[in-house]
């Protein structure tokens, strides 16, 4: 595979990566996963890669629908929490494949949490993209390991009392050699990060904060997609900017950028 770096993938090249028969998409109105879907395909188009040389693996959940059924490529839609395990087997069988795992915070960090940390520990040559909407969006809006403190879910109607995982810190501590976090609001740096993750040799992890107006927003007085995107804009602070801020100033902020590169 010899990627030719471009500045921007054309609309025609991106559309050629999508199966035309899947529209309309299964995502709820305002779901950020559609934005992430486009960002991933734009990154691949910018690299000039052939989708026939790639394999996309997903488990169960809203984020698992990003590659399957949308991508015009080989996809494995596997059991809940086992996407990284299946991806590991595929990569070991055919090391020439560029294997990309796409899943949600529940799929990758809860049910698949052990697979995530051990893939990072082994520094497997995989790219893992976690669409983090802080909730189990498809199965009824239950709490996940990334749900912020105080947030209401179907299983925490009085507010979540358990501290959430910082997935980037967790995966970096486990040994991943490329780790980044962005939101679907920060689309241009997100695409740049995805290109770096895809071309990285070793375990690359990109956490993407994605709004869920249906299950998360309605329970937490953020029913409008625009409100959730505005909140991401206000809460997210780059690592570079955070260096000049006090601990009190960044306490309620979400750090975005490249944690390991």
GISUL-V746512 format. One record per residue. N is the residue number from 1. SS is DSSP state (H for helix, E for strand, L for the rest). NEAR is the number of other ideal C-beta (glycine too) atoms within 12 Angstrom. D_CENTER is the distance of its C-alpha to the mean C-alpha in whole Angstrom. Layout:
# GISUL-V746512
<<N & SS & NEAR & D_CENTER> <N & SS & NEAR & D_CENTER>>
This chain:
# GISUL-V746512
<<1 & L & 18 & 24> <2 & L & 11 & 25> <3 & L & 21 & 22> <4 & L & 15 & 24> <5 & L & 19 & 22> <6 & L & 19 & 23> <7 & L & 15 & 22> <8 & L & 18 & 21> <9 & L & 29 & 20> <10 & L & 16 & 23> <11 & H & 14 & 22> <12 & H & 11 & 24> <13 & H & 24 & 22> <14 & H & 26 & 19> <15 & H & 19 & 21> <16 & L & 21 & 22> <17 & L & 35 & 19> <18 & E & 29 & 19> <19 & L & 20 & 21> <20 & H & 12 & 23> <21 & H & 10 & 24> <22 & H & 21 & 21> <23 & L & 13 & 22> <24 & L & 11 & 22> <25 & L & 23 & 18> <26 & L & 22 & 17> <27 & L & 34 & 15> <28 & L & 27 & 17> <29 & L & 19 & 19> <30 & L & 28 & 16> <31 & L & 35 & 13> <32 & L & 43 & 10> <33 & H & 43 & 9> <34 & H & 32 & 12> <35 & H & 33 & 11> <36 & H & 44 & 8> <37 & H & 42 & 10> <38 & H & 30 & 12> <39 & H & 39 & 11> <40 & H & 46 & 10> <41 & H & 40 & 13> <42 & H & 33 & 15> <43 & H & 43 & 14> <44 & H & 42 & 15> <45 & H & 33 & 18> <46 & H & 29 & 19> <47 & H & 34 & 19> <48 & L & 25 & 21> <49 & L & 33 & 20> <50 & L & 22 & 22> <51 & H & 30 & 19> <52 & H & 17 & 22> <53 & H & 22 & 21> <54 & E & 37 & 18> <55 & E & 35 & 16> <56 & E & 44 & 13> <57 & E & 44 & 13> <58 & E & 45 & 11> <59 & L & 43 & 13> <60 & L & 27 & 14> <61 & L & 45 & 12> <62 & L & 41 & 11> <63 & H & 51 & 8> <64 & H & 44 & 10> <65 & H & 33 & 12> <66 & L & 46 & 10> <67 & L & 42 & 12> <68 & L & 31 & 15> <69 & L & 22 & 17> <70 & L & 36 & 16> <71 & E & 34 & 16> <72 & L & 25 & 19> <73 & L & 32 & 19> <74 & E & 23 & 19> <75 & E & 32 & 17> <76 & E & 32 & 17> <77 & E & 29 & 16> <78 & L & 32 & 17> <79 & L & 21 & 18> <80 & L & 26 & 16> <81 & L & 31 & 14> <82 & L & 29 & 16> <83 & H & 47 & 13> <84 & H & 46 & 13> <85 & H & 32 & 17> <86 & H & 31 & 18> <87 & H & 42 & 16> <88 & H & 33 & 18> <89 & H & 23 & 21> <90 & H & 29 & 20> <91 & H & 30 & 20> <92 & H & 18 & 23> <93 & H & 13 & 25> <94 & L & 17 & 24> <95 & L & 17 & 23> <96 & L & 16 & 23> <97 & L & 29 & 20> <98 & E & 36 & 17> <99 & E & 40 & 15> <100 & E & 45 & 11> <101 & E & 52 & 9> <102 & E & 51 & 6> <103 & E & 58 & 6> <104 & E & 52 & 7> <105 & H & 44 & 8> <106 & H & 44 & 11> <107 & H & 46 & 11> <108 & H & 49 & 10> <109 & H & 42 & 11> <110 & H & 34 & 14> <111 & H & 30 & 16> <112 & L & 40 & 14> <113 & H & 29 & 14> <114 & H & 19 & 17> <115 & H & 37 & 16> <116 & H & 48 & 13> <117 & H & 29 & 16> <118 & H & 21 & 18> <119 & H & 39 & 16> <120 & H & 37 & 16> <121 & H & 21 & 19> <122 & H & 21 & 20> <123 & L & 25 & 18> <124 & L & 34 & 18> <125 & L & 31 & 17> <126 & L & 48 & 14> <127 & E & 47 & 10> <128 & E & 53 & 7> <129 & E & 51 & 4> <130 & E & 53 & 3> <131 & E & 52 & 3> <132 & E & 50 & 6> <133 & L & 50 & 9> <134 & L & 48 & 11> <135 & L & 46 & 13> <136 & E & 36 & 14> <137 & L & 42 & 14> <138 & L & 30 & 16> <139 & L & 23 & 18> <140 & L & 19 & 20> <141 & L & 32 & 18> <142 & E & 29 & 19> <143 & L & 33 & 18> <144 & L & 46 & 15> <145 & L & 32 & 15> <146 & L & 41 & 13> <147 & L & 37 & 15> <148 & L & 31 & 17> <149 & L & 19 & 21> <150 & L & 20 & 23> <151 & L & 33 & 20> <152 & L & 27 & 22> <153 & L & 36 & 21> <154 & L & 23 & 23> <155 & L & 23 & 23> <156 & L & 26 & 24> <157 & L & 16 & 26> <158 & L & 14 & 28> <159 & L & 17 & 24> <160 & L & 28 & 22> <161 & L & 17 & 24> <162 & L & 19 & 22> <163 & L & 13 & 20> <164 & L & 27 & 17> <165 & L & 28 & 15> <166 & L & 22 & 14> <167 & H & 43 & 11> <168 & H & 38 & 11> <169 & H & 22 & 15> <170 & H & 30 & 15> <171 & H & 40 & 13> <172 & H & 29 & 16> <173 & H & 19 & 18> <174 & H & 29 & 18> <175 & L & 22 & 18> <176 & L & 40 & 15> <177 & L & 29 & 17> <178 & E & 35 & 14> <179 & E & 41 & 12> <180 & E & 42 & 10> <181 & E & 41 & 9> <182 & E & 44 & 9> <183 & E & 40 & 9> <184 & L & 44 & 10> <185 & L & 30 & 13> <186 & L & 32 & 13> <187 & H & 28 & 13> <188 & H & 19 & 15> <189 & H & 27 & 14> <190 & H & 38 & 10> <191 & H & 34 & 12> <192 & H & 27 & 14> <193 & H & 38 & 11> <194 & H & 43 & 10> <195 & H & 34 & 13> <196 & H & 31 & 14> <197 & H & 44 & 12> <198 & H & 41 & 13> <199 & H & 28 & 16> <200 & L & 29 & 16> <201 & L & 17 & 19> <202 & L & 27 & 17> <203 & L & 36 & 14> <204 & E & 41 & 11> <205 & E & 49 & 8> <206 & E & 52 & 6> <207 & E & 49 & 5> <208 & E & 48 & 4> <209 & E & 41 & 7> <210 & L & 50 & 8> <211 & L & 44 & 12> <212 & L & 46 & 13> <213 & H & 31 & 17> <214 & H & 30 & 18> <215 & H & 38 & 18> <216 & H & 45 & 17> <217 & H & 35 & 19> <218 & H & 24 & 22> <219 & H & 30 & 22> <220 & H & 30 & 22> <221 & L & 14 & 24> <222 & L & 28 & 21> <223 & L & 20 & 22> <224 & L & 18 & 21> <225 & H & 30 & 18> <226 & H & 18 & 20> <227 & H & 21 & 20> <228 & H & 35 & 17> <229 & H & 28 & 16> <230 & H & 17 & 19> <231 & H & 29 & 18> <232 & H & 35 & 15> <233 & H & 22 & 17> <234 & H & 15 & 20> <235 & H & 24 & 18> <236 & E & 30 & 16> <237 & E & 26 & 18> <238 & E & 23 & 18> <239 & H & 26 & 19> <240 & H & 13 & 22> <241 & H & 16 & 23> <242 & H & 20 & 22> <243 & L & 14 & 25> <244 & L & 11 & 28> <245 & L & 17 & 27> <246 & L & 10 & 29> <247 & H & 10 & 27> <248 & H & 8 & 28> <249 & H & 14 & 26> <250 & H & 20 & 23> <251 & L & 14 & 23> <252 & L & 17 & 22> <253 & L & 22 & 19> <254 & E & 33 & 15> <255 & E & 32 & 15> <256 & E & 34 & 13> <257 & E & 29 & 14> <258 & E & 30 & 14> <259 & E & 29 & 15> <260 & E & 30 & 16> <261 & L & 22 & 17>>
